[in-house]
Amino acid sequence: MAVNKYVSKTTNIGHNQQVVFDYLSNFENLGVYLNSGLLEKIAGKVPQLSISDFESDRDSCRFKVTGMGLAIIRIIDRDPYKTIKVQSEGGLPIGFTFWIQLMPASDFQTRMRLTLHADMNIMIKMMMGDRLEEGLNQLADTLAALPYK
């Protein structure tokens, strides 16, 4: 298995850096959003992928992925208002570490970039490698559009 690095485009979020960090660094906030229809949208775009039984707390989330089993994603580090580091556990065929990097653009604007370090075998890389960067950019757009409070 080899570690491959993917970096998203930089997106702009119309909220203060602290507000964005506080929201994204608590998986309970994402759980409300995911359970309110985002999972169905994801499944509609990738019919062979089904995500169910999503649960979350402040530091982690878990869900079942059809054909892969239980996936667990855990926040392993928070650098206040700058970086959130997330790591996978469980039954996914790839292991990954994921960084959400936040940079101030102004008092009410935040720039965000996502970095994914994915540990996957050559077969999975051949099947998914090009789509991971596209998916990372879509995730950046989705996170930028969340209802930050």
C-alpha positions in Angstrom: 0.0 0.0 0.0 1.2 3.5 -0.8 0.2 6.9 0.6 -1.1 9.3 -2.0 -1.7 13.0 -1.4 -4.7 14.9 -2.8 -5.3 18.6 -2.2 -8.6 20.4 -2.9 -9.1 23.8 -4.4 -9.3 26.7 -2.0 -12.9 27.7 -1.2 -14.3 30.8 0.5 -16.7 30.6 3.4 -18.7 33.7 4.3 -18.1 33.4 8.0 -15.5 34.3 10.6 -12.7 31.8 10.9 -13.6 31.0 14.6 -17.2 30.3 13.7 -16.1 27.9 10.9 -13.6 26.1 13.1 -16.1 25.7 16.0 -18.7 24.2 13.6 -16.4 21.9 11.7 -14.5 20.6 14.7 -17.7 19.2 16.3 -19.0 16.2 14.4 -22.4 16.5 16.1 -23.0 19.6 13.8 -22.2 17.5 10.7 -24.4 14.7 11.9 -27.5 16.9 11.9 -26.7 18.1 8.3 -25.9 14.6 7.0 -29.0 13.0 8.5 -31.1 15.8 7.0 -30.7 14.6 3.4 -27.0 14.8 2.4 -26.6 11.0 2.6 -29.4 10.5 0.1 -27.8 13.0 -2.3 -24.4 11.1 -2.1 -26.2 7.8 -2.7 -28.0 9.3 -5.7 -24.7 10.3 -7.3 -23.0 7.0 -6.6 -25.7 4.3 -6.8 -23.4 1.4 -5.8 -22.5 3.3 -2.6 -24.9 3.2 0.3 -24.3 4.8 3.6 -26.5 4.0 6.6 -26.7 4.1 10.4 -24.8 7.4 10.7 -24.0 8.3 14.3 -21.8 11.1 15.7 -20.5 12.7 18.8 -18.2 15.7 19.2 -15.0 13.8 18.3 -16.1 11.0 15.9 -18.7 9.6 13.6 -19.5 6.1 12.5 -21.5 4.7 9.6 -22.0 1.6 7.6 -20.9 1.5 3.9 -22.4 -1.2 1.7 -19.9 -3.9 1.0 -17.2 -2.4 3.2 -18.6 -2.6 6.7 -18.4 -0.1 9.6 -16.3 3.0 9.0 -15.2 5.3 11.9 -13.8 8.7 11.4 -12.2 10.4 14.4 -10.8 13.9 15.0 -7.3 13.4 16.2 -6.1 17.0 16.5 -7.5 20.5 16.7 -5.3 23.5 16.3 -7.8 26.3 17.2 -9.1 28.2 14.3 -6.5 26.8 11.9 -6.5 23.1 11.4 -8.7 20.0 12.1 -7.1 16.6 11.5 -9.2 13.6 11.0 -8.3 9.9 10.7 -10.2 6.9 9.5 -10.7 3.6 11.4 -12.8 0.6 10.8 -13.7 -1.3 7.6 -12.8 1.0 4.8 -10.5 -0.4 2.1 -8.3 2.7 2.3 -6.9 4.3 5.4 -6.7 8.1 5.4 -5.7 11.2 7.3 -7.6 14.3 6.3 -6.8 17.9 7.2 -9.2 20.9 7.1 -7.0 24.0 6.9 -8.6 27.4 7.6 -7.1 30.7 6.8 -8.6 34.2 7.5 -9.5 36.2 4.4 -11.1 39.0 6.4 -13.1 39.4 9.6 -16.1 37.7 8.0 -14.4 35.5 5.3 -12.5 32.3 5.7 -10.5 30.4 3.1 -10.5 26.6 3.4 -8.4 23.9 1.8 -8.7 20.2 2.3 -5.8 17.8 2.2 -6.2 14.0 2.0 -3.5 11.4 2.6 -4.9 8.1 1.4 -3.2 4.8 2.0 -4.5 2.5 -0.7 -3.3 -0.4 -2.8 -2.6 -0.1 -6.5 -5.9 -1.6 -7.6 -8.0 0.9 -5.5 -5.8 3.8 -6.7 -6.4 2.8 -10.3 -10.2 2.6 -9.7 -10.6 5.7 -7.5 -7.5 7.8 -7.8 -8.7 10.4 -10.3 -12.1 10.6 -8.6 -10.7 11.3 -5.2 -9.4 14.7 -6.2 -12.8 15.5 -7.8 -14.6 14.3 -4.7 -12.3 16.3 -2.5 -13.2 19.5 -4.4 -16.9 18.6 -4.1 -16.5 18.1 -0.4 -14.8 21.5 -0.1 -17.8 23.1 -1.9 -20.2 21.2 0.4 -18.4 22.2 3.5 -18.3 25.8 2.3 -22.1 25.8 1.9 -22.9 24.5 5.4 -25.2 26.5 7.6 -22.6 27.9 9.9 -24.0 29.4 13.1 
